[in-house]
Amino acid sequence: MALADYTVAKIDELEGFYNGIFLKARAALGVTAFGLSIVDIPAGSVHYPEHNHPGGQEEVLVIMKGFGRMTLNEGVEYVDLEPGMMIRIGAKTKRTIRVGDEGLQAVAIGGTPGEAYTAPAYTELGALDPLLKRPGS
């Protein structure tokens, strides 16, 4: 009889990167097929950077708790985020999130259509945080 193949991790025990706003769920679980992190933006934070994914990675956010506003296309469009919502963002679309008094926590899933997933080195456990230049956060 074969043993089941699974891994368990607790969100509040995950290693962070980008000043702790992203938590290394993919690495903690051993996922290799797609990007997976927890976005954990503290209350009142303005540290979720405006960005896009010029390498072609599309992204899905599943909002778990808290509230925020996603700004898209450099302020041309907005989406109010709340628990139970999902949003897909295309690779070329610039986006940022601003939160209020409750902060926001979401599951982020990413991958490049038609390509095998390659994890960025800084998302591996024990890797240097590219912003802090030290392991974890």
C-alpha positions as CSV (number, residue, x, y, z in Angstrom):
1,M,0.0,0.0,0.0
2,A,1.4,3.4,-1.0
3,L,1.7,6.2,1.4
4,A,-0.3,9.4,0.7
5,D,1.8,12.3,-0.7
6,Y,1.0,15.5,1.1
7,T,2.5,18.4,3.1
8,V,1.0,20.6,5.8
9,A,2.1,24.1,6.7
10,K,0.7,26.8,9.0
11,I,0.4,30.3,7.5
12,D,1.5,32.0,10.7
13,E,4.7,30.0,10.6
14,L,5.7,30.7,7.0
15,E,9.0,32.4,6.1
16,G,8.5,35.8,4.5
17,F,10.1,37.9,1.8
18,Y,9.7,41.4,0.5
19,N,9.6,42.8,4.0
20,G,7.3,40.0,5.1
21,I,4.4,41.0,2.9
22,F,4.8,37.7,0.9
23,L,5.0,34.3,2.7
24,K,6.7,31.3,1.1
25,A,3.8,28.9,0.9
26,R,5.1,27.2,-2.3
27,A,8.4,26.4,-0.9
28,A,7.0,25.3,2.5
29,L,4.6,22.9,0.8
30,G,7.1,21.7,-1.8
31,V,4.9,22.8,-4.7
32,T,6.8,22.8,-8.1
33,A,4.1,23.3,-10.7
34,F,3.1,26.9,-10.1
35,G,3.8,29.9,-7.9
36,L,2.0,30.1,-4.6
37,S,2.4,32.6,-1.8
38,I,0.4,34.2,0.9
39,V,0.1,38.0,0.6
40,D,-0.2,39.4,4.1
41,I,-0.4,43.2,4.0
42,P,-0.5,44.8,7.5
43,A,-3.1,47.4,8.4
44,G,-2.4,50.8,6.8
45,S,0.6,49.5,4.8
46,V,1.7,51.3,1.7
47,H,4.4,48.7,1.0
48,Y,2.7,46.6,-1.7
49,P,4.6,47.8,-4.7
50,E,3.1,48.7,-8.0
51,H,4.3,46.1,-10.4
52,N,3.5,43.9,-13.4
53,H,5.1,40.6,-14.6
54,P,6.9,41.4,-17.9
55,G,8.1,37.7,-18.0
56,G,4.5,36.7,-18.7
57,Q,3.2,35.4,-15.3
58,E,-0.5,35.8,-14.8
59,E,-1.7,36.0,-11.2
60,V,-4.8,35.0,-9.2
61,L,-5.5,36.4,-5.8
62,V,-8.0,34.8,-3.5
63,I,-8.9,37.2,-0.7
64,M,-9.1,35.4,2.7
65,K,-9.5,38.2,5.2
66,G,-9.4,42.0,5.4
67,F,-10.3,44.6,2.8
68,G,-8.3,46.6,0.2
69,R,-8.4,48.4,-3.1
70,M,-6.5,47.1,-6.1
71,T,-5.4,49.9,-8.4
72,L,-4.9,48.7,-12.0
73,N,-3.4,50.4,-15.1
74,E,-1.7,53.2,-13.1
75,G,-5.0,54.4,-11.5
76,V,-7.3,54.0,-14.4
77,E,-9.3,51.2,-12.9
78,Y,-10.0,50.0,-9.3
79,V,-11.4,46.8,-7.7
80,D,-12.5,46.8,-4.1
81,L,-11.3,43.5,-2.5
82,E,-13.1,41.6,0.2
83,P,-13.1,38.1,1.6
84,G,-14.4,35.5,-0.7
85,M,-13.4,37.3,-3.9
86,M,-11.0,36.1,-6.5
87,I,-9.3,38.3,-9.1
88,R,-7.1,37.3,-12.1
89,I,-4.5,39.9,-13.3
90,G,-2.8,39.6,-16.6
91,A,1.0,39.7,-16.8
92,K,1.2,43.2,-18.4
93,T,-1.3,44.9,-16.1
94,K,0.3,47.1,-13.5
95,R,-1.3,46.7,-10.1
96,T,-0.9,47.7,-6.5
97,I,-3.1,47.2,-3.4
98,R,-3.8,49.7,-0.6
99,V,-5.4,48.5,2.6
100,G,-7.1,50.2,5.5
101,D,-7.4,49.4,9.3
102,E,-7.8,45.6,8.9
103,G,-5.0,44.9,6.5
104,L,-5.5,42.1,3.9
105,Q,-4.5,38.5,3.5
106,A,-4.8,36.6,0.2
107,V,-3.6,33.5,-1.5
108,A,-1.5,34.4,-4.6
109,I,-1.2,31.8,-7.4
110,G,0.9,32.5,-10.5
111,G,2.2,30.9,-13.6
112,T,3.1,31.7,-17.2
113,P,0.7,30.2,-19.7
114,G,2.2,27.5,-21.8
115,E,5.5,27.3,-19.8
116,A,6.9,25.1,-17.1
117,Y,7.1,26.9,-13.8
118,T,10.5,28.0,-12.5
119,A,10.6,29.4,-9.0
120,P,12.6,32.6,-8.3
121,A,15.5,31.8,-6.1
122,Y,14.4,34.3,-3.4
123,T,11.2,32.3,-2.9
124,E,13.1,29.3,-1.6
125,L,13.3,28.6,2.1
126,G,16.3,30.3,3.7
127,A,16.9,32.5,0.6
128,L,17.9,36.1,1.1
129,D,15.0,38.6,1.1
130,P,15.8,40.7,-2.0
131,L,14.8,43.9,-0.1
132,L,16.5,43.1,3.2
133,K,19.5,41.2,2.0
134,R,19.1,38.7,4.8
135,P,17.2,35.4,5.2
136,G,13.5,35.5,6.0
137,S,11.9,38.7,7.3
